[in-house]
Amino acid sequence: MIYDLGFMNNTKIQNYKKGKEGEEIARNYLINKGFNLIESNYSNNLGEIDLIMSDKDWLVFVEVKLKIGNRFGQPEEMINKNKLSQIKRVAELFLVSESQIAQKFVKYRVDAVCIELNEDKTINRINYYDNIY
């Protein structure tokens, strides 16, 4: 996959690539758990949701956090009250603007996948949290 990253500085490029890597790991992890992918990187004027998936009759909005090593904290520490509120607002706008998709599901929830990689980029751990908001 090739991305045009000419508009970003080096730190933003690294964060962008790390985010894409985390989303790919989380997507595969959830698909292996029986989820189905609806959309990746959904965005509207309120923000972005990393993954939108289905889990039986649930529409699931997934926040993905990835850290390499744990020197600077755990990925879970990056999900705070403000982040959860933003995800909820983006999800609610999705439900309204994408009503044909939303009406196929009885309910919705926000989940999180937190991934910690070792320095050599191998997976140290994946923690999955359902219905966090």
Kinemage of the C-alpha trace (Angstrom):
@kinemage 1
@onewidth
@group {chain A} dominant
@subgroup {mainchain}
@vectorlist {calphas} color= white
{ca met a 1} P 0.000 0.000 0.000
{ca ile a 2} L 1.401 3.431 -0.972
{ca tyr a 3} L 0.389 6.642 0.749
{ca asp a 4} L 1.071 10.213 -0.391
{ca leu a 5} L 2.602 11.611 2.775
{ca gly a 6} L 4.316 14.656 1.258
{ca phe a 7} L 2.180 17.047 3.284
{ca met a 8} L 3.300 15.650 6.683
{ca asn a 9} L 6.416 16.177 8.770
{ca asn a 10} L 8.458 13.151 9.874
{ca thr a 11} L 6.757 12.756 13.273
{ca lys a 12} L 3.310 12.870 11.698
{ca ile a 13} L 4.385 10.358 9.069
{ca gln a 14} L 5.605 7.958 11.762
{ca asn a 15} L 2.390 8.367 13.768
{ca tyr a 16} L 0.293 7.858 10.623
{ca lys a 17} L 2.160 4.659 9.725
{ca lys a 18} L 1.950 3.407 13.316
{ca gly a 19} L -1.797 4.097 13.318
{ca lys a 20} L -2.304 2.171 10.090
{ca glu a 21} L -0.268 -0.723 11.466
{ca gly a 22} L -2.359 -0.806 14.646
{ca glu a 23} L -5.613 -0.682 12.700
{ca glu a 24} L -4.518 -3.591 10.525
{ca ile a 25} L -3.589 -5.694 13.572
{ca ala a 26} L -6.878 -4.809 15.301
{ca arg a 27} L -8.958 -5.474 12.174
{ca asn a 28} L -7.414 -8.930 11.738
{ca tyr a 29} L -7.794 -9.668 15.458
{ca leu a 30} L -11.504 -8.767 15.411
{ca ile a 31} L -12.189 -10.625 12.160
{ca asn a 32} L -10.645 -13.708 13.769
{ca lys a 33} L -13.093 -13.209 16.672
{ca gly a 34} L -15.992 -13.309 14.184
{ca phe a 35} L -16.539 -9.599 13.528
{ca asn a 36} L -17.220 -8.245 10.049
{ca leu a 37} L -15.624 -5.069 8.722
{ca ile a 38} L -18.014 -2.347 7.632
{ca glu a 39} L -15.628 0.585 7.240
{ca ser a 40} L -12.098 1.679 8.119
{ca asn a 41} L -11.149 5.243 9.006
{ca tyr a 42} L -14.639 6.699 8.864
{ca ser a 43} L -14.502 10.459 9.284
{ca asn a 44} L -16.920 13.332 9.370
{ca asn a 45} L -16.651 16.940 10.492
{ca leu a 46} L -16.564 15.837 14.168
{ca gly a 47} L -13.634 13.414 13.912
{ca glu a 48} L -12.672 9.892 12.910
{ca ile a 49} L -13.428 6.347 14.000
{ca asp a 50} L -10.710 3.802 13.320
{ca leu a 51} L -12.915 0.793 12.552
{ca ile a 52} L -16.634 0.236 12.204
{ca met a 53} L -17.521 -3.422 12.447
{ca ser a 54} L -20.456 -5.673 13.134
{ca asp a 55} L -20.674 -8.278 15.868
{ca lys a 56} L -23.885 -10.227 15.382
{ca asp a 57} L -26.688 -7.643 15.844
{ca trp a 58} L -24.310 -4.976 17.215
{ca leu a 59} L -22.816 -2.141 15.203
{ca val a 60} L -19.399 -1.627 16.789
{ca phe a 61} L -17.307 1.547 16.692
{ca val a 62} L -13.717 0.573 17.484
{ca glu a 63} L -10.962 2.805 18.825
{ca val a 64} L -7.483 1.399 18.216
{ca lys a 65} L -4.454 2.400 20.254
{ca leu a 66} L -0.960 1.085 19.574
{ca lys a 67} L 2.243 1.651 21.511
{ca ile a 68} L 5.719 0.371 20.789
{ca gly a 69} L 7.156 -0.640 24.132
{ca asn a 70} L 5.767 0.672 27.393
{ca arg a 71} L 8.338 3.314 28.297
{ca phe a 72} L 5.832 6.077 27.653
{ca gly a 73} L 2.784 4.433 29.187
{ca gln a 74} L 0.185 1.918 28.139
{ca pro a 75} L -2.073 2.307 25.094
{ca glu a 76} L -5.108 2.225 27.407
{ca glu a 77} L -3.948 5.499 28.977
{ca met a 78} L -4.577 7.259 25.649
{ca ile a 79} L -8.333 6.630 25.853
{ca asn a 80} L -9.784 9.277 28.117
{ca lys a 81} L -13.173 10.841 28.772
{ca asn a 82} L -12.720 13.461 26.030
{ca lys a 83} L -11.722 10.834 23.458
{ca leu a 84} L -14.740 8.697 24.348
{ca ser a 85} L -17.070 11.697 24.030
{ca gln a 86} L -15.653 12.498 20.603
{ca ile a 87} L -16.075 8.888 19.447
{ca lys a 88} L -19.670 8.925 20.644
{ca arg a 89} L -20.419 12.160 18.736
{ca val a 90} L -18.830 10.823 15.538
{ca ala a 91} L -20.711 7.527 15.953
{ca glu a 92} L -24.045 9.304 16.446
{ca leu a 93} L -23.502 11.331 13.279
{ca phe a 94} L -22.638 8.102 11.451
{ca leu a 95} L -25.910 6.557 12.643
{ca val a 96} L -27.839 9.499 11.204
{ca ser a 97} L -25.895 9.994 7.971
{ca glu a 98} L -25.543 6.274 7.223
{ca ser a 99} L -29.043 5.268 8.280
{ca gln a 100} L -29.255 2.443 5.718
{ca ile a 101} L -26.338 0.730 7.459
{ca ala a 102} L -27.442 1.682 10.984
{ca gln a 103} L -30.981 0.316 10.603
{ca lys a 104} L -29.589 -3.189 10.018
{ca phe a 105} L -28.474 -3.334 13.656
{ca val a 106} L -30.469 -3.510 16.869
{ca lys a 107} L -27.896 -1.681 18.963
{ca tyr a 108} L -24.449 -0.142 18.913
{ca arg a 109} L -21.443 0.129 21.211
{ca val a 110} L -17.922 1.482 21.411
{ca asp a 111} L -15.074 -1.012 21.817
{ca ala a 112} L -11.315 -0.560 22.054
{ca val a 113} L -8.350 -2.625 20.942
{ca cys a 114} L -5.104 -1.743 22.699
{ca ile a 115} L -1.929 -3.152 21.219
{ca glu a 116} L 1.586 -3.120 22.579
{ca leu a 117} L 4.407 -4.048 20.243
{ca asn a 118} L 7.905 -4.994 21.257
{ca glu a 119} L 10.746 -2.835 19.943
{ca asp a 120} L 11.239 -5.377 17.119
{ca lys a 121} L 7.561 -4.788 16.118
{ca thr a 122} L 6.379 -8.236 17.250
{ca ile a 123} L 3.141 -8.244 19.203
{ca asn a 124} L 3.650 -8.218 22.961
{ca arg a 125} L -0.052 -8.050 23.820
{ca ile a 126} L -3.494 -7.230 22.462
{ca asn a 127} L -6.210 -6.269 24.922
{ca tyr a 128} L -9.778 -6.040 23.722
{ca tyr a 129} L -12.385 -4.046 25.653
{ca asp a 130} L -16.028 -4.231 24.654
{ca asn a 131} L -18.776 -1.732 25.369
{ca ile a 132} L -16.477 0.887 26.912
{ca tyr a 133} L -18.974 3.688 26.347
